[in-house]
Amino acid sequence: MQIPIPINISNGRRGRNIIFGFKLPNLKLIVTRSAGYDHIDIDYAVSKGITVVNVPGYGNNTVAEYTFTLILALARRLKPMIKNVDKGIFSREGLMGIDLMGKTIGIIGTGRIGSHVARIAHGFGMKILAYDRSKKPHLVEKYGVEYVGLEDLLRNSDIVTVHLPYTKSTKYLINRFNIKLMKLDSMLINTSRGAVVELEAIVESLREGRLTGGVAIDTVEAEEVLEEEILKKENLSVAKLEKAMNAFYVLHEDNVIISPHCAYYTKDALRRILDITIDNIYSFVMEKEAKNVVSGKRVNS
């Protein structure tokens, strides 16, 4: 019996590199330990008869809860508050927050994570707008979600939160043009993929005095360039250096929170990742049937 070789991928667009760089002509399965798979060259893998599987659903509520961690941190100005207290300053000046009840939240993407965000927002007594290619009737019925166009959502939301995969069609979905539709004091949250929101658009908005409600992002486009050791490399491209400078600009603003891609990072979610990953490999090798297939053959004979 020919045993397929499972390969575990964490980041980087590696579809071709794995096949040719490591010379694995018998490769049958690529396993990624994430829900997203934009780091894998799916089309190329399929052309070589390689099945690609992922780990969907491990952190739906996890990321949704973290989304509200960021929303609440901005709403109650926790970043400047903590900075002040660390300096021994106990003044409330500049720390006035806002309530969430009665505010309008705009959810871009009502898939697994976005649906949980809607559930939590309903619990806070918020009005919920949503933008998605496909409407979820149960969200409308249960939580009063109102589906609208993207521009209407941006215009009318106090808080905009993004929950979309990265594809060619979602790249810079929020950009320097439509971001100007948002309320001056609105809040922008991104816990999905960095390139769904144009970083330059955020920088421009902050410099112009917009998005005063705050910005919180858990993932930044080309986020690896924020690491000090990588910035020291002489061969860093001008484009990446520019993105790094923009990221560092927003990093030190009191109304901006950037976290190191850890929205999913809980012991509960990591346990689910491990369990599903093991099951994916076992099913393919022992049962000859792949689970959680992104693309490729579902049954391997």
Summary of the structure (lengths in Angstrom):
residues: 301
radius of gyration: 21.0
end to end distance: 10.0
largest distance: 71.0
contacts: 960
relative contact order: 0.14
helix: 41%
strand: 15%
